[in-house]
Amino acid sequence: MNMKREIQIIIGLLIFALLFYKIDVEEVLAAFSRVSLPYFGLAAASYFCYDVFMAFRLHYLLSKLRVRKIKSSFKDSFFAHMGGMIASDVTPARSGYLLTPYFLRKGGNASITEGFAAILAPQGFEFVMKVFGGFLGFLFFISALDSSLLVPLSVAAAVFLIIGVVTLTALWTREELSSSLLFKIPVLKRFGSGYNRIKDLSFEIKSALPAIFAIYMACWLLMGLQWFFLAKALGTNLSFVACFLLHPLITLLAFVPLTPAGFGIMEGGTAAVFHMLGVNVGVALTFSLLVRINCIIVDAIGLRMFF
């Protein structure tokens, strides 16, 4: 484990220590003891369906690449996606998902370049949509949100928007600026040919934007359902609309690269926002922990790719 990773884990643990210092641990334990397992199972089922849709998108976009005939099955794409998801659950800014192309290559389904094209081409669009969804959530809850949350949420939203626009510009336009800059950086120069290859492949995927949008909306709906069922598991009265709009707003914090997968940051942000909406602070923190546990349990299917 390198020093940077150790520091990130320590920061996450310090944030959790502060949260438990401010919140009565007995409230959290009591909330855990009241969790409805049927609702928890429904939440896991919703999240699993989300993973199925994401795996289908990966499989579909690979099929759009006509450069060579890719002999891949949905099953191969599904397990490659799940391997990337479990890796993203424990890496800063969820960057572990970038292992997905390597899992695809290991199964003989696609080259590394094709795998990266299939996950990066729609990623910029997703980032822009996440900022849009977060903005809707902010407008919906603006009267309840404390101004102290505006700075971290605004920073996360700005970073997402910039990354999204840059990715869309670099992969879905014919501009040559990004290529010329890449070739001028000695360390990155050797990736120039691979980048140009990914860019060429991305243009073949561009025509699938309507399908990418439809799948994104279905996934957003399923993630909203996951949060709604987890809220029900804790006996809260949050509506589906609230959970649907809160998801993109709060999950922006999961991509803050200070800790692995926003460990501690997302939990603190979730607890703060839910508390502002009238949920007991102990229950709010329990909800944020249940979200992470629920996701990891389902994503653990991807551990198969590491063995």
N, C-alpha and C positions, 0 to 999 in steps of 0.2 A: 504494500500500500504506500503510495507516494505522499509527500508532505502536503500537497494541495488537497488530496482527498481527505487526509486526516483533519486538516483545518476545517473543511466543509462539514465533516461529520460532527466535529466539536461545536461548530456554530449551531448546527441543528439541535444538538443535545442541550446547548445553553438556552436556546429559544424554548425548548420543551420544559427545561427546569424553571424558566421564568413563568411559563404558563401554569405549571403546577404549583408554583409559589403563590401566584395570584388567585388560583382557583382551588376550591376545596376538593381534595382528592376523593373524599368520601362521596361527594356529589357525582363524580365521574364513575366511581365504582358502582354506585347505586343505579346510575343510568344504564351501565353495562348489564347489570343483573336483570333489568326489565326489558332488554332487547327481545323483540318478537322474532323468533327464528323463521317463521313462514314469510314475513315481510323481508327479512334479511336474504332469504332464498330467492324471493322475487327480484330483489335488487341485483343479486348475482346473475340471475337469468337475463335480466335486462342488459347488464354489462357484457355478458357472454354474447348476446345478440349483436351488440355494438361491435365486438371483436369479429364476429362472423361477417358483418357488413364491411368492415375495414379490410379483412382478408379477401373478400370478394372484389373490392376495389383494386387491391394489389393484383389479383389474378386477372381481372378485366383489363387493367392498363398494360400488363405484360402482354396480353393477347393483341393489344393494339400495335405493338412493335413488330413491324413487318420485315425488318432487316434480315432476320433469319427465323426459321420456324422454331418456336420455343415449345418444347415438349414438357409442359408443366400441367399439373393437376391442381384443382382447388385445394385438395388436402395438403399438398406441398406448400402452397402459398399460405394456407392457414397456419401451419406450424412454424413457418418462417416468420410470419407476422407475430405470433404468440411469443416466439423467442425474442424478437425485438421489443415486445411490450414488457416482458418480465425484466429485460435489461434496462429499459427506460424507467422502470419503477425504482431503481436504485442508483441512477446516474444523474449528475447535475444537468439541469435544463432538459431532462429526459432524452439526452443525447444517445443513450444506449440503443435507441430504435435504429440508429444508423448501422447496427450489426445485421439488420434484416437482409441486405443484399448478400452478405457473406453466407447466411443460412440458405438463401436461395441458390447460391452457387454450389454449396455443399450438396444440395439435393439434385444438382444437375438441371435446374429449372431455368436459369438465366445467368448471364455474365454479371460481374460486379457492376459494370457500367449500366447495363439494362436495369438491374435492381435499383440502382441509385436514381435513374431517370423515373422509374415507376413510383418512387416515394417522394422525390424532391419536386417533381413537376407540379403535383397538386398541393404541396406543402405551403407554398407562398399564398395560394388562394385560401387555404384553410386559416392561415394566420390572419389575413385580412378579415375573413368572416368571423373569426373569434373576437377580434377587436370590435367589429360591428355588433356582435351579440352582447359583448361586455358593455358597450355603450348603451344598448337598449336596457340592459339590466340596471345600469347606473341611473338612467332616466326614470325607470320604474320605481326604484328604491331611493331616489335622491333625498326625499324628505326624512328618511330613516337613517341614512348613512352619516357617520361622523366625518368631519373634515380631515381628521388625522389619517383616514384611509385613502384620501384622495391622492396623496403624493405617491405611495407605492403602487397603487392601481394605475395611476396615470403614467408612471415610468414604465411599468410592465406593458401597458397598452401601446405606448410610443415605440418601445423596442419591438414588439410584435408587428406593428404596422410597418416600421422601417424594414424589418427582415422580410416581411411578406411582399412589400413593393419591390425591394431589391431582388428577391428570388424570382418574382414574376417577370421583372425586367430582364434579368440575366438569362432566364431559361426560355421565356416565351416571346422574345423579340429578337430581331436580327442585329441588335447593337453590338459593336465590336469593342467598346470601352472596357468591359469586364475582362475580355480575353487579353487585350493589350496590357492591362494592369497586372494580370496574373503572370504573364510572360516576363514582366520586369522584376518580379520578386524572386530572387535566387532559390529560396527554399520551396516555393510553390511552382516554379517553372516546370518541373517534371510532371506536374499534374495537368498541364495545359492541354495536351492531346485528349486526356480523359474528360476534361471539362467540355471541350468542344464536341466530343462524342455524346456526352450526356445532353448537351444543348440540342444537337441534331435530333436525338431520340425524343426529346421533350416536345418538339414540334409535332411529332406523330401522335402524341397524347393530347395535344391542345384541342383537337376536335372533340374530345370526350368531356369537355367542360360541363355540359348539361348533366351528364351522368355523375360527374364528380360533385356537382352542386346537390343533386338529388340524394346521393349517398351521404353527403355531409349533413343535410337536414335530417335524414333518418337517424343518423348517429347522434345528432344533437338531441333529438326527441328521446332516444333510448337512454342517453346519459341523464336527461331530465327525469325520466322514469326511475332510474337507479336512485337518484337523490330523493325523489318523492317517496319511494318505498322505504328507504333508510330513515327518512323523517317519520314515516308511519311506524317503523319498527321501534322508534323511541317515543311514540305517542304524541308527537307534536302535531299542530294543526296547520302546518305550512301547506299551501296549495300547490298543485302541479305547476301552475304558471310561475309561481315564485321560484320553485326549484329549477324550472326550465330556463329562466332568465338569470338565476344566480350562478348556474354552472359555468358559462363562459367568463363571467365577471371574476369569479374567485379562482378558477383554474389558471388564469393568467399568472397567478403567483407561483404555480407549480414549475414554471419555466424560469424563475429567477435563479441564476446559477450559483447562489451562495451556499446552497446545501444540496445533497443528492435528492433529485426529483422534488425540490421545494420542501424537503422534510423540515417540519416545524413552522416554516413560513406560511404554507397553505393552511395548516391546521390553525395557526394563530389568526390568519385572515378570515377563515371560515367561522371560527368561534366568535370573532368580533362582529362580523356581519350578522350572523344568526342572533346574537345577543341583542343587537340593535333592533332586530325585528321582533323582539319580545320573547325569544327562547331563552330559557335558563342557561346561564353561562357554562355550567357543568355539562348539561345536555348538549349544548352547542359544541363543546370540545369533543365530547363522546361521538357526536355525529361525524366530525372531521376525521376522527380516528377510524370509525367504521367505514368511511369511504375508502381510505387507504387499505384497510384490511380486506374489504370486499373485492377491491381491484386486484390485490396481490394474490388472493386465493384463486381467482379465475385465471389471471395471467400465469400462474404457476404451471399451467398446461405447457407453457413454452420452455420449461426446464428440460424437457426432452431434447431440445436442440443443443444443450450444453453437455449432454452425456453421450 
